[in-house]
């Protein structure tokens, strides 16, 4: 009988601890979600910002540094996906010469954007380990490279300007790359928020 009581007590303790762990995790995610929503409200594309970052709420919690890092990571991942799409598009047969040129130019711009976002990630890591003027210098570098990546993304889209390039290729590339540019714009705003608070 005593042994059965110990087993029941042990099961109750485990259940309580498990439930407390779930509640704590939900509270952390909820706090992170509110934090993300508040910070994203100052970006140019707040709904996209919340949508692209909310799945990382438990990792971000209420950390401006982690929010900036995650936003940059999401931007880099989206840029890599867009590059892969544009690369595949460039291999399609039967494209007009001008479309093919625009696709190749866009691919070059996306490569540059990915390089700049990767450099920004490294620099953001260095900034996180720095203080004072060193921190500001690293954050200035991050700002410069993310801004340049955004310019690369916009240049890609601009390469499809004009009626001669109207059609499915233009629509497809524009859809992918505009999304990357919007996510990058949001990342830049969150990075600047982080930099301004330190």
PECORCOR-V499428 format. One record per helix or strand of 2 or more residues. SS is the DSSP state (@ for helix, = for strand). FROM is the first residue (numbers start at 0). TO is the last residue. If there is no record, write none. Layout:
{{SS:FROM:TO} {SS:FROM:TO}}
This chain:
{{@:1:39} {@:45:59} {@:63:88} {@:96:127} {@:131:157} {@:162:164} {@:167:196}}
